[in-house]
């Protein structure tokens, strides 16, 4: 399975300080414990405020992950597969 990541830049810089609990970003899990899931690294740190659009070329999943251009942005994402059987 191939996940494609596209950056959508909002052209703004962060306005608040990053959460000190996540100085190296977060591994974002959107799979909700699904048996079938895919993982991909995200460009980290994000350039500015914006979003990554994650698309799967196999199951057609599309997900959005927002960023703030800070150290606490996501560095990876895990998503559930929409296909229940192959």
C-alpha positions as CSV (number, residue, x, y, z in Angstrom):
1,X,0.0,0.0,0.0
2,X,1.3,3.4,-0.9
3,X,0.4,6.6,1.0
4,X,1.0,9.9,-0.8
5,X,1.5,13.0,1.3
6,X,0.7,16.5,-0.1
7,X,1.4,19.7,1.8
8,X,-1.1,22.5,1.9
9,X,0.6,25.7,3.1
10,X,-1.6,28.3,4.8
11,X,1.2,30.8,4.6
12,X,1.1,31.7,8.3
13,X,3.6,31.3,11.0
14,X,2.7,29.8,14.4
15,X,1.2,32.2,17.0
16,X,1.6,30.2,20.1
17,X,4.5,28.2,21.6
18,X,4.6,24.4,21.1
19,X,3.4,22.0,23.7
20,X,6.5,21.2,25.8
21,X,5.2,17.6,26.3
22,X,6.0,16.9,22.6
23,X,9.4,18.4,21.9
24,X,10.1,15.9,19.1
25,X,6.6,15.8,17.6
26,X,3.9,13.2,17.8
27,X,3.3,9.9,16.1
28,X,-0.3,10.4,15.1
29,X,-2.5,7.2,15.2
30,X,-5.8,7.6,13.3
31,X,-6.3,3.9,12.9
32,X,-8.5,3.4,15.9
33,X,-6.9,0.0,16.5
34,X,-7.9,-1.3,13.0
35,X,-6.4,-4.7,12.1
36,X,-5.3,-3.3,8.7
37,X,-3.5,0.0,8.8
38,X,-0.7,1.8,7.0
39,X,2.0,4.1,8.4
40,X,4.0,6.9,6.8
41,X,6.5,9.5,7.9
42,X,5.5,13.1,7.5
43,X,7.9,15.9,6.5
44,X,9.0,17.2,9.9
45,X,9.0,19.8,11.2
46,X,6.2,21.3,9.1
47,X,7.2,24.5,7.3
48,X,4.3,26.7,8.7
49,X,0.6,26.5,9.6
50,X,-1.0,24.2,7.1
51,X,-2.1,20.6,6.6
52,X,-0.9,17.3,5.1
53,X,-3.3,15.4,2.9
54,X,-2.7,11.7,3.1
55,X,-4.1,9.6,0.2
56,X,-3.9,5.8,-0.2
57,X,-3.6,4.6,-3.8
58,X,-5.1,1.1,-2.9
59,X,-8.2,1.8,-0.7
60,X,-8.9,5.4,-1.6
61,X,-8.6,6.7,1.9
62,X,-8.1,10.5,2.2
63,X,-7.2,12.0,5.5
64,X,-6.1,15.5,6.6
65,X,-3.6,16.3,9.3
66,X,-3.2,19.8,10.4
67,X,0.1,21.4,11.4
68,X,1.2,24.6,13.2
69,X,4.8,24.8,12.1
70,X,6.0,23.9,15.6
71,X,8.0,21.2,17.3
72,X,4.8,19.5,18.5
73,X,3.5,18.8,15.0
74,X,3.0,15.2,13.9
75,X,6.1,13.5,12.4
76,X,4.2,10.3,11.3
77,X,0.7,9.1,10.8
78,X,-1.0,5.7,10.9
79,X,-4.3,5.3,9.2
80,X,-6.9,2.5,8.9
81,X,-7.4,0.7,5.6
82,X,-10.9,1.2,4.1
83,X,-10.7,-2.1,2.3
84,X,-12.0,-4.9,4.5
85,X,-10.7,-7.7,2.2
86,X,-8.4,-8.0,-0.8
